Structures are given as C-alpha cells and as structure tokens.
C-alpha cells in the first residue's frame, strides 16, 4: 500500500444519511469541484474551496430530513442538477441553488433510496418500489423484504430500463417493468449498489454491491442470468459498507474503488491485470462514513477522496502534501495560505467561545424563570444490533452526533432466555439528558436467514393447526426469529430457511392461514418453537393443535455437528492449562530442545492461545448447555423428565469421548 493521502476537514453540517453528498462536475476552466450535501435538518448546502477557505455557493432553508441526494440531467451531458428525497417529496435544484422541481409522490412511506437517469426517477420506500418518467407513474413493485437501495443499469448503454433492488433478505432483485426478471443471492444483506466505474464497466452491466456485514462484490447483470465476477469476504472483520464510488486516485489511468464503512473505515482498492481488487489505502475516521466521492475540491491539481460522516463532517483525504520538508540549515516556512487559515480559525474559535457563554447564560436565566418550560435537548442516535456469524455473538454499535458520556446496558430477560436489551445513552451535553433504546433478543436469536438447506438431513417436524390467520402466525414467527420482514409476505403461503450460526443446524418454516409446519435437524429448535408458539397463542386465546414427529437419528446427527467444536474448545483449554508449567520448565532448562514438538508448538503459540481463550471463555459453557438442552429435549418429547441425570451427563462431558456421549444418549 503505497498511496499517501492527507486529511483535510472542510466543514460540518447537520447529521447525514447514507448517500447524501456528491461532487458537482468541474465547470469551465475551473479545475476544482463544488461539494453539495444534504442533512437531517433538511438543509441542502453547496460549497467550494478558495485559498483554503470555504465559499458557500448556496444554502437552502431547513425542512424535512433529507434521506438521499443524487445528481441528474439530460443523458450524455454533465450531471449537474441536484435532486433530494425528503419524506415523500422529490425536489430539484440547479447548481446555483434555484429550485426547479417539487414532486409530491404521495407514497405512504418515506423515500429511503433514489436513482436518477435522464427523465426517469427510480424510488424505493421500505417495501415499495416506484418508477416515474417525467413525474408520471410507470411501474410499481411490492417487495417481500425491506429495500435498502435502488439503481438502474445505464439506459444509454444497455438500451432499456433494468432496475435492481437491494433487499434485506440477502437478495438483489432485477426488474423488468413491474415484474422480477430474476433474483441474485448475495452473501449478506445488501446495503448499497453502484455502477462499476460509474458507468457499468465495459459491458454497461457490471454492478457493485456492499453488504451490512462488510462484504463487497461485483456482478454482471445480463438479460438472462447474473455472472459473479469477484467478491471480498471481509476477513479483517471491518464494518458494514455504506457507500462506494469509482475514481482514479492512484493516477494510473484505471479507476479505483473507493469504499466507506459504518465503523469509520475508508478504503481504496486498485485493480490488477486480472481485474481483481487489491487494497491500496485505508484510514479510520472516528465515525461512520455515509458518503464517498472521488474528485478535486481543496486545490487544483491534487485529487482527493471526499467523504461525509454521520455527524455531518465533510472531509477530504487529499494527495496534496501537507508538510514541506526544509533542507539543512533552512528554516521551515509556513505557507501564507496556511497562516491566514490559522488566523481565521483562531478568530472563529474566539467568536464561538463567546457565543457559547452567551447561550449558556441565556439558558440558565430561562431555566430559573418560574414560567420556564422544560428544555430537554434532543440528539440523534445511529444504532446497529447485528449477529456476527463467525462467533455467534451480537454486536451493539451506538453512534451519537456528539461525544458520549456513558452508556448503561440492561437486560430484561424472561423465562426461556429471550427478552429485551436496553441501552441508556447519555451524551456529554448540558443539561444532562438520556435516550433509551430497546433491542429484542429473540428465542432463536442465533439463527440467520439462508437461501438453501440440506433436505437430506434427518429432520424433526412440528405442525400447528388452528383458527389463526396468516398474519397472526407470521407475527409469531417474527417474534421467534431474526431477519424476518415485519409485514406478512404477499401470497397465501410462505417458506423461510434459517441456519444456526453456532451449530450449523437448520430450520425450515412453511406456513399459511390455519397451518404452520416447522422442520429442523435440531430437536432443541423444535422444542423452543413449540413452547414459545404455544405461549403466544395462549396470550391471544387461540386454541392450537400441536403435533410433532421426532427423528431419533437427528440427535446423533446434532452431536456429530457439535463434536469438532467441543473437541477444539477442550483441546484449547488443555493447552492453556499447560502453558505455565511449560514456561517454568523452559526457564529451568534454559531451552526447549528437550520438549516434544507438540509442547514446543504450545510454547511458541502461547500468546495466541491465551488470547483466543480469553475471547471465548463462554464457548465451552455454551456447548455444554446445548448438549444438556438436547438431552432434556430428546426425552421431553417422549414424556420423560431426565433432569436428575444431568450431573452424570456433565461428568461424561468433563472426560469427553464422542462414542461414550452417544452411548449415554442412547441408553438413558
């Protein structure tokens, strides 16, 4: 990685949403570009840089929160008209700030994503997609899961409209008119779409996607089927991808890939001779990157990566060198431009400090007045509660527009080990104020949606029948399992597939009005569903008829799935226990030549082993718990209570042998 970029903070606007900052094309002889950004205060601001100072081109009045900002114009001409989506309205501005369009879509939901192509407007709300041409309704599609982004292949190159929707259920839906032409399964919930090289690549059909779990890929969208070109798997466990752009920042004549993530990471990928991406630069900012663009803003002749962040900072990572080296015996001379900037920043800081004192006094006076109303300051929170597939744990990420003072985490759990996680977030502002956020921990919280399951596995079946509607049973499934859309899917019947991220067991759920069938190769999954669904039906005073078919072979199958994980954890624990004794021997003998290779290897990897053991102290406990549940659930379906035999089971686990454990399950 030999690309050096230096950070320059330009200005701060209000809190920003994903994809709400763009660079306008350079006009005339001017080599620098203007930046246009929209924020949650509803303000659109366009600015440029002149001699290191921000020069405002225009700034609109506050309004509804801006969810998206795109550039448009007549096809094959510079795209310099500014379009914003706020609520259910689209507004258009010229590059000078004159409003020329106000289009009320009358959508029942707020617009979440937008794409502009000539006179065509592609919009999506949570579940609804609409296509307008000259503000007239053309096509409509209702998605089965939330739509996170929308794009259209370049019509001037593929010669027809081919919109693509990025949907939360790990699917890209390629449309033709109001119908789905085909679906593409991707490795995570897609959060952002972009045309490769800004124009769809060589074919005009190349589409980039980024996912909420940090994966990045390129797919060619042909008229008949998708062609997967490459994929970056997020081996470094970085944040989810919020924005991408294509720009030649390296300067080799080939456009590079610019990526912004929700953990503040900015990345630049170049392409090798085989068109595979190679990481050339990365830098972490202190907050999530909501938009990213390549261009030239700060100084002519110096390209840069421009980003906007959650709290509204517009920042450039520029190729312009910040420090000029002085030769021997020379004094370091500060550039007059930088001197002027320092002076203006000092005076601006003094003015702000004076203003803060004034406002603080005003607040004290008003709050002490007998007629004073409670003035609780409001603040925005950006949160993300996600399941990590690799270690079957949940991550809660909280981002606030100002510094966080403290976060209090409280778990309100009910019987059955599911409940609510509550986060009390207190920012460092006066007067002290706090927001409470709630996150549901579901009964089958370690399950994740998948597109396929292995139908050859031994399956246990739970069947529910009764006087319940399709919507009622769907709401129970939403309560039990993550990644299920809140709205009931269209149609009379639906099938969802899930995979347990910890054990790799699977679940198939198929239901319609009056009937639900759940199949899993893990008896414990069926047992949890039976208990929770019965409880939910009882709450609503609905009489359920429950039947089940238990496949005895599935118990042995689940134990075999657990075996490699349990064996690894037990071995890891044994190795860690040996480290201190081996280190003592090493000190006593002066070297490790006398040790067998296995023990030498433990000493060499001691730090790594201890670190891994610290990271996963609960893994062994979780595996013991799952085996115990499996044992109890196996006999519960036979009407036998075996809780008195659990101590004996734990003894067998302490001196673990797979065959002995299977024999115990068979004999009990």
Secondary structure in CASP SS format (residue, H / E / C, confidence):
PFRMAT SS
TARGET T0000
AUTHOR 0000-0000-0000
METHOD secondary structure of the structure
MODEL  1
X C 1.00
X C 1.00
X C 1.00
X C 1.00
X C 1.00
X E 1.00
X E 1.00
X E 1.00
X E 1.00
X E 1.00
X E 1.00
X E 1.00
X C 1.00
X C 1.00
X C 1.00
X C 1.00
X C 1.00
X C 1.00
X C 1.00
X C 1.00
X E 1.00
X E 1.00
X E 1.00
X C 1.00
X C 1.00
X C 1.00
X C 1.00
X C 1.00
X C 1.00
X C 1.00
X C 1.00
X C 1.00
X C 1.00
X C 1.00
X E 1.00
X E 1.00
X E 1.00
X E 1.00
X C 1.00
X C 1.00
X C 1.00
X C 1.00
X C 1.00
X E 1.00
X E 1.00
X E 1.00
X E 1.00
X E 1.00
X E 1.00
X E 1.00
X C 1.00
X C 1.00
X E 1.00
X E 1.00
X E 1.00
X E 1.00
X E 1.00
X E 1.00
X E 1.00
X C 1.00
X C 1.00
X C 1.00
X C 1.00
X C 1.00
X C 1.00
X E 1.00
X E 1.00
X E 1.00
X E 1.00
X E 1.00
X E 1.00
X E 1.00
X C 1.00
X C 1.00
X C 1.00
X C 1.00
X C 1.00
X C 1.00
X C 1.00
X C 1.00
X E 1.00
X E 1.00
X E 1.00
X E 1.00
X E 1.00
X E 1.00
X C 1.00
X C 1.00
X E 1.00
X E 1.00
X E 1.00
X E 1.00
X E 1.00
X C 1.00
X C 1.00
X C 1.00
X C 1.00
X C 1.00
X E 1.00
X E 1.00
X E 1.00
X E 1.00
X E 1.00
X E 1.00
X C 1.00
X C 1.00
X C 1.00
X C 1.00
X C 1.00
X C 1.00
X C 1.00
X C 1.00
X E 1.00
X E 1.00
X E 1.00
X E 1.00
X E 1.00
X C 1.00
X C 1.00
X E 1.00
X E 1.00
X E 1.00
X E 1.00
X E 1.00
X C 1.00
X C 1.00
X C 1.00
X E 1.00
X E 1.00
X E 1.00
X E 1.00
X E 1.00
X E 1.00
X C 1.00
X C 1.00
X E 1.00
X E 1.00
X E 1.00
X E 1.00
X E 1.00
X E 1.00
X E 1.00
X C 1.00
X C 1.00
X C 1.00
X C 1.00
X E 1.00
X E 1.00
X E 1.00
X E 1.00
X E 1.00
X E 1.00
X C 1.00
X C 1.00
X H 1.00
X H 1.00
X H 1.00
X H 1.00
X C 1.00
X C 1.00
X C 1.00
X C 1.00
X E 1.00
X E 1.00
X E 1.00
X E 1.00
X E 1.00
X C 1.00
X C 1.00
X C 1.00
X E 1.00
X E 1.00
X E 1.00
X E 1.00
X E 1.00
X E 1.00
X C 1.00
X C 1.00
X E 1.00
X E 1.00
X E 1.00
X E 1.00
X E 1.00
X E 1.00
X E 1.00
X C 1.00
X C 1.00
X C 1.00
X C 1.00
X E 1.00
X E 1.00
X E 1.00
X E 1.00
X E 1.00
X E 1.00
X H 1.00
X H 1.00
X H 1.00
X C 1.00
X C 1.00
X C 1.00
X C 1.00
X C 1.00
X C 1.00
X C 1.00
X E 1.00
X E 1.00
X E 1.00
X E 1.00
X E 1.00
X E 1.00
X C 1.00
X C 1.00
X C 1.00
X C 1.00
X E 1.00
X E 1.00
X E 1.00
X E 1.00
X E 1.00
X E 1.00
X C 1.00
X C 1.00
X C 1.00
X C 1.00
X E 1.00
X E 1.00
X E 1.00
X E 1.00
X E 1.00
X E 1.00
X E 1.00
X C 1.00
X C 1.00
X C 1.00
X C 1.00
X C 1.00
X C 1.00
X C 1.00
X C 1.00
X E 1.00
X E 1.00
X E 1.00
X E 1.00
X E 1.00
X E 1.00
X E 1.00
X C 1.00
X C 1.00
X C 1.00
X C 1.00
X C 1.00
X C 1.00
X C 1.00
X C 1.00
X E 1.00
X E 1.00
X E 1.00
X E 1.00
X E 1.00
X E 1.00
X C 1.00
X C 1.00
X C 1.00
X E 1.00
X E 1.00
X E 1.00
X E 1.00
X E 1.00
X E 1.00
X E 1.00
X C 1.00
X C 1.00
X C 1.00
X C 1.00
X C 1.00
X E 1.00
X E 1.00
X E 1.00
X E 1.00
X E 1.00
X E 1.00
X E 1.00
X E 1.00
X C 1.00
X C 1.00
X C 1.00
X C 1.00
X E 1.00
X E 1.00
X E 1.00
X E 1.00
X E 1.00
X E 1.00
X E 1.00
X C 1.00
X C 1.00
X C 1.00
X C 1.00
X C 1.00
X C 1.00
X C 1.00
X C 1.00
X E 1.00
X E 1.00
X E 1.00
X E 1.00
X E 1.00
X E 1.00
X C 1.00
X C 1.00
X C 1.00
X E 1.00
X E 1.00
X E 1.00
X E 1.00
X E 1.00
X E 1.00
X C 1.00
X C 1.00
X C 1.00
X C 1.00
X C 1.00
X C 1.00
X C 1.00
X C 1.00
X C 1.00
X C 1.00
X C 1.00
X C 1.00
X C 1.00
X C 1.00
X C 1.00
X C 1.00
X C 1.00
X H 1.00
X H 1.00
X H 1.00
X H 1.00
X H 1.00
X H 1.00
X H 1.00
X H 1.00
X H 1.00
X H 1.00
X H 1.00
X H 1.00
X H 1.00
X H 1.00
X H 1.00
X H 1.00
X H 1.00
X H 1.00
X H 1.00
X H 1.00
X H 1.00
X H 1.00
X H 1.00
X H 1.00
X H 1.00
X H 1.00
X H 1.00
X H 1.00
X H 1.00
X H 1.00
X H 1.00
X H 1.00
X H 1.00
X C 1.00
X C 1.00
X C 1.00
X C 1.00
X C 1.00
X C 1.00
X C 1.00
X C 1.00
X C 1.00
X C 1.00
X C 1.00
X C 1.00
X E 1.00
X E 1.00
X E 1.00
X E 1.00
X E 1.00
X E 1.00
X E 1.00
X E 1.00
X C 1.00
X C 1.00
X C 1.00
X C 1.00
X E 1.00
X E 1.00
X E 1.00
X E 1.00
X E 1.00
X E 1.00
X E 1.00
X E 1.00
X C 1.00
X C 1.00
X C 1.00
X E 1.00
X E 1.00
X E 1.00
X E 1.00
X E 1.00
X E 1.00
X E 1.00
X E 1.00
X E 1.00
X E 1.00
X E 1.00
X C 1.00
X C 1.00
X C 1.00
X E 1.00
X E 1.00
X E 1.00
X E 1.00
X E 1.00
X E 1.00
X E 1.00
X E 1.00
X E 1.00
X E 1.00
X C 1.00
X C 1.00
X C 1.00
X C 1.00
X C 1.00
X C 1.00
X C 1.00
X E 1.00
X E 1.00
X E 1.00
X E 1.00
X E 1.00
X E 1.00
X E 1.00
X C 1.00
X C 1.00
X E 1.00
X C 1.00
X C 1.00
X E 1.00
X E 1.00
X E 1.00
X E 1.00
X C 1.00
X C 1.00
X C 1.00
X C 1.00
X C 1.00
X C 1.00
X C 1.00
X C 1.00
X C 1.00
X E 1.00
X E 1.00
X E 1.00
X E 1.00
X E 1.00
X E 1.00
X E 1.00
X C 1.00
X C 1.00
X C 1.00
X H 1.00
X H 1.00
X H 1.00
X H 1.00
X H 1.00
X H 1.00
X H 1.00
X H 1.00
X H 1.00
X H 1.00
X H 1.00
X E 1.00
X C 1.00
X C 1.00
X C 1.00
X C 1.00
X C 1.00
X C 1.00
X C 1.00
X C 1.00
X C 1.00
X C 1.00
X C 1.00
X E 1.00
X E 1.00
X E 1.00
X E 1.00
X E 1.00
X E 1.00
X E 1.00
X E 1.00
X C 1.00
X C 1.00
X C 1.00
X C 1.00
X C 1.00
X E 1.00
X E 1.00
X E 1.00
X E 1.00
X E 1.00
X E 1.00
X E 1.00
X C 1.00
X C 1.00
X E 1.00
X E 1.00
X E 1.00
X E 1.00
X E 1.00
X E 1.00
X C 1.00
X C 1.00
X H 1.00
X H 1.00
X H 1.00
X H 1.00
X H 1.00
X H 1.00
X H 1.00
X H 1.00
X H 1.00
X H 1.00
X H 1.00
X H 1.00
X H 1.00
X H 1.00
X H 1.00
X H 1.00
X H 1.00
X C 1.00
X C 1.00
X C 1.00
X C 1.00
X E 1.00
X E 1.00
X E 1.00
X E 1.00
X E 1.00
X E 1.00
X C 1.00
X C 1.00
X C 1.00
X H 1.00
X H 1.00
X H 1.00
X H 1.00
X H 1.00
X H 1.00
X H 1.00
X H 1.00
X H 1.00
X H 1.00
X H 1.00
X H 1.00
X H 1.00
X H 1.00
X H 1.00
X H 1.00
X H 1.00
X H 1.00
X H 1.00
X H 1.00
X H 1.00
X H 1.00
X H 1.00
X H 1.00
X H 1.00
X H 1.00
X H 1.00
X H 1.00
X H 1.00
X H 1.00
X H 1.00
X H 1.00
X H 1.00
X H 1.00
X H 1.00
X H 1.00
X H 1.00
X C 1.00
X C 1.00
X C 1.00
X C 1.00
X C 1.00
X C 1.00
X C 1.00
X H 1.00
X H 1.00
X H 1.00
X H 1.00
X H 1.00
X H 1.00
X H 1.00
X H 1.00
X C 1.00
X H 1.00
X H 1.00
X H 1.00
X H 1.00
X H 1.00
X H 1.00
X H 1.00
X H 1.00
X H 1.00
X H 1.00
X C 1.00
X C 1.00
X C 1.00
X H 1.00
X H 1.00
X H 1.00
X H 1.00
X H 1.00
X H 1.00
X H 1.00
X H 1.00
X H 1.00
X H 1.00
X H 1.00
X H 1.00
X H 1.00
X H 1.00
X H 1.00
X H 1.00
X H 1.00
X H 1.00
X C 1.00
X C 1.00
X C 1.00
X C 1.00
X C 1.00
X C 1.00
X H 1.00
X H 1.00
X H 1.00
X H 1.00
X H 1.00
X H 1.00
X H 1.00
X H 1.00
X H 1.00
X H 1.00
X H 1.00
X H 1.00
X C 1.00
X C 1.00
X C 1.00
X H 1.00
X H 1.00
X H 1.00
X H 1.00
X H 1.00
X H 1.00
X H 1.00
X H 1.00
X H 1.00
X H 1.00
X C 1.00
END
